[in-house]
Amino acid sequence: MAQDPGFRALLTSASDATGDALDTLIRGLGNMALLVVPDERGGGPVALALYRRLDCVAVQIEYLAVHQAHRHSGMATALVHRVQADTGAMVVACTDDDAVGFYRAAGFHTSDSAPDPRWPARRRYLCVLPRMALLRDLEADDGSLAWVDGPPTPQPVRVVAPSPAWAPQYAALAERLGDALGTSALAIEHLGSTSVHGLDAKPVIDVVLTLQDPDSEALYLPLLEAAGFVLRLREPGWYRHRLLVPSAGSGLPAANIHVFAPGSPETSRMIAFRDWLRTHHADRDAYGRIKRAAAAQINDAGGGAGLVTDYNAAKEPFIRGLYEQILHEPWGPRTTA
């Protein structure tokens, strides 16, 4: 279709490329899959989606366009959902203010992202359409977990009342991460219990950092180390997860920085859990009681100290039960910043 006028016009609409730049772009499309909606009268395409596989759980839409005469007809939404149906994957897209409303209406959750250097004044978003089957079926741990500098040691497990300091502490962490990584930080999210107003929590800020390839540590780890973070854990067989914490003397609050790839089901699960607790106060309060009971149980069993992994295991039955409820609810558009 490289010379089809309709195809070229749609690709120009999606990319702003024309002439030689458009020809160069088309030559580089060989690693992408293409869906088109043909003109019912036998002409060229009137809509297209070009996408590529990111990993075993996610695909990314690179170009999506509908001919002006067919806009607001549902074609773009149909293409997005056809991509998901064909691939069985989480669907990822990056966009600006001009299209983010479409993705939200199509059921994507959206997160602020670093600006594109080509258009530095535009707000940028990472958009993810969850695949419910992937959210409900946890990826099994394949035993690849490896602690850096030894496993954690028992410490008092503290669950405290919610603090107004947690939001500015997250903001300081996000600013440090964003300054260190620039445009490679696809999204930075405040998740975990400290992101839910009114919820008792351990005074440790949970941050999810979305990077294109968590396995390529050489591209980001030196930058994060220079910014005051240290790698604590690798789990390449579980959604390519990495865990970093602030280094001693960094001046940063206690935090867990979880690194995942775009479209990770675990990130979408955490967003769904956070958003549910923010709007279902009875469940939020019940979870707070479970957390305090679990901390007391672990501390009592360990003579005043315990492992956070044991604390997490004590909460697991409640969390799994709540996920059963959350993930059988319809997934609506969610916006995070």
Secondary structure, 3 states (H helix, E strand, C coil): CCCCHHHHHHHHHHHCCCHHHHHHHHHCCCCCEEEEEECCCCCCEEEEEEEEECCCCEEEEEEEEECHHHCCCCHHHHHHHHHHHHHCCEEEEEEEHHHHHHHHHCCCEEEEECCCCCCCCCCEEEEEECCHHHHHCCCCCCCCCEECCCCCCCECCCCECCCCCHHHHHHHHHHHHHHHHHHHCCEEEEECHHHCCCCCECCCEEEEEECCCCCCHHHCHHHHHHCCEEEEEEECCCCCEEEEEECCCCCCCCEEEEEECCCCHHHHHHHHHHHHHHHCHHHHHHHHHHHHHHHHHHHHHCCCCECHHHHHHHHHHHHHHHHHHHCCCCCCCEEEC
